[in-house]
Amino acid sequence: MMGAILLGRDVLPPPATFDTGVAMAAMIVHFGLSIIYGLIGALLIFRLGTGIAVLVGAVGGLLTLPH
């Protein structure tokens, strides 16, 4: 599904087989978004003290747990 963000819906039809190109596109999208979200998070907590930053990180981690 991540590869479809970059390559379009044509990579999604059944049967679901492994395609190296689609997997590489998915990894590029995934890693790119991870870097962007990490930088945004770092900018948001950059000026906080260590204790508050750890607390914010813990709460953020707990909020992302599956329900």
N, C-alpha and C positions, 0 to 999 in steps of 0.2 A: 504494500500500500504506500510506503514511503517513496518507492521508485515512481509510482504513478503521479506524484506531485511534480516531478521533473519530466517524466516521459509521457504522461497522459494516460487516459483510461484504456488505451489499447493493450497495455501490459497486464491488465487484470483478468481477462476472460479465462474461464476454465478450459482445460484442466490446469490446475496450479502446478506448474513445473518450475524447476530451478533454471534461472537465466542469469549468467554472470553479469551481463550488462545492466540488468535491472537491479541486481544486488549491489553493484558498485554505485549506481545512481542513488539507491536508497541509503547507502552509507554516507555518501557525500551530503545528502540532505540532512540526515540525522546528525552527523558531526557538525555541520554548519550551524544548524539550529541550536545544538548544545553549546557551541562556542558563543553564539549571540546571547543566549539566555544566561550563560555564566558571566559574561561581561556586564550584562544589565544588573544581575544580582550583586556583582562585585561593586558596581558603581553605587547601588542603593545602600549597601552596608559599609562602604569605605570609611566614612567618618564616625561610625559608631565605635564605642569602646568594645574591648574584647568580650566581656561578659554578655553585653547586649547582642553583639554580632553572633555569638554562639547560640543564644536564645532564639534569635530570629531564624538562624539556620535550622535549629531543632524543630521549631514550629513549622517552618516551610517543609521540612522532611516529613513530619507527621501528616501534614495536609496532603501530601502526594501519595500516601499509602493507599493501596486498593481497599475499597470498602467491603 
